[in-house]
Amino acid sequence: MNFTVALTEDNSINRNTFLQKMNLLGNMNIVFVAVNGNDCLENLKGMPLQKLPQVIFMDLEMPQLNGIETIRLARSLYPQIHFIALTVFDDDEKIFEAIRAGASGYLLKHEPAGVLQEAVINVLEFGGAPMSPAIARKALQLMSKAYLPEDASEGNALPEMITAREEEILKHTVNGWDAKRIADALGISVLTVRKHIANIYEKLHVQSKAEVISMAHQQKWFKR
């Protein structure tokens, strides 16, 4: 059985190494290779549903838009895609941030081709959550220390690239306010409000008010 996968990785050496590993396998079709989070989302935008990758391997440490934020945004827009985080670190905080963002697995980058293949099969055919042994041990240690968030129902934080002003406008938009009402409340022009909204849409990779409201509710951005 063939599987469709993609990679998001900013380091060219790591990209080439990953592709070499995939070439050793006969059943992994690479849909695209992205160089950062924004590039990944751009590749996904407008792609027919039947051509979307089943699994995206995601580097976590990237400029512009890191892997955790990319997973969080992409999971809202493409819930059918699974994400497997790739990292060189078994960082405590990153493990749970990636899992909370919606990652289905967490692997160290040095894993051989066979482990990557097994991870894809594990996720797609068995609903598993593949982890490198070092990561799994770390996760168990953290759980034993009650490291998990106190309130799992708490909403997610907004992506870092959303400014304070954009957050205000986004919150009012999600609450159903139109541009004129927002402008009056904030003491700015309707044109300025619309420019902010356009910037929000671009940053979140959405194209309509319905999409941004749906994303905000799924991520519980304003539940705090």
CORQUI-V393024 format. One record per helix or strand. SS is the DSSP state (a for helix, b for strand). FROM is the first residue (numbers start at 1). TO is the last residue. If there is no record, write none. Layout:
# CORQUI-V393024
SS/FROM/TO ; SS/FROM/TO
This chain:
# CORQUI-V393024
b/3/8 ; a/12/23 ; b/28/34 ; a/37/44 ; a/49/51 ; b/55/59 ; a/67/77 ; b/82/87 ; a/92/101 ; b/105/108 ; a/113/126 ; b/131/131 ; a/133/144 ; a/164/174 ; a/179/186 ; a/190/204 ; a/209/219
